Amino acid sequence: MPLRVDESNPEQKVCFFTVENGEEIRICDTLEVRTDSDKAMSFVEIEGRRVYITEAEADELTVAGARDGRKHLKADESGSVI
């Protein structure tokens, strides 16, 4: 899912998410990046639904002002990708 951050107003950065039905626009500092432990992925919640994002996008959002509510996952089994 492509993410774009408009930084033209440093006081209130705007995030644009490309979703299946078009584009969602949010003020970055109103968002919280969270972790779905079952999927081992980061997401933001928009209008009650989870929008999954890459870790690079999660980092970009937190730099733009979103709260970082991610949990750091660790492997329970040897050979795990986490």
C-alpha positions in Angstrom: 0.0 0.0 0.0 1.6 3.2 -1.1 1.9 6.0 1.5 2.8 9.6 0.8 3.5 12.3 3.4 3.0 16.0 2.5 5.4 18.0 4.6 4.6 21.4 3.1 3.2 22.5 6.4 5.7 21.3 9.0 3.2 22.1 11.8 0.6 19.6 10.5 2.0 17.0 8.1 -0.6 15.1 6.0 -0.6 11.4 5.2 -2.1 10.0 2.0 -2.8 6.2 1.9 -3.7 4.5 -1.3 -6.4 2.0 -0.5 -8.6 -0.3 -2.5 -11.3 2.3 -3.0 -9.1 5.3 -3.6 -7.2 7.4 -1.1 -7.5 8.1 2.6 -6.2 11.4 3.9 -5.2 11.9 7.6 -3.2 14.4 9.7 -0.2 12.4 10.6 -0.1 13.2 14.3 -3.7 11.9 14.8 -2.5 8.4 13.8 -1.0 5.6 15.9 1.2 2.9 14.4 0.4 -0.4 16.1 1.5 -4.1 15.8 -0.7 -7.0 14.8 1.2 -9.8 16.7 -0.5 -12.6 14.8 0.5 -11.3 11.4 3.8 -9.7 12.7 2.9 -6.5 10.8 2.4 -2.9 11.6 -0.9 -1.1 10.9 -2.9 2.1 11.4 -6.6 2.1 12.1 -8.7 4.2 9.8 -12.4 4.4 10.4 -12.4 1.2 12.4 -10.5 -0.9 9.9 -6.8 -1.9 9.9 -4.6 -0.6 7.1 -1.4 -2.7 7.1 1.8 -1.0 6.3 5.5 -1.9 5.8 8.0 -1.2 8.5 9.6 1.5 6.3 6.1 3.2 6.0 5.6 2.8 9.8 9.0 4.5 10.4 8.0 7.3 7.9 4.7 7.9 9.7 6.4 8.1 13.1 8.9 10.6 11.8 6.0 12.6 10.4 4.3 12.7 13.9 2.3 9.5 14.3 2.5 7.9 17.7 4.6 4.8 17.8 2.6 2.1 19.6 4.4 -0.9 18.0 5.4 -3.9 20.1 8.8 -5.4 19.4 8.2 -9.1 18.7 10.8 -11.8 19.4 11.0 -15.3 18.1 9.8 -18.2 20.2 11.3 -20.8 18.0 14.8 -21.1 16.4 14.8 -20.3 12.7 11.9 -17.8 13.0 12.0 -14.8 10.7 11.3 -12.6 13.7 
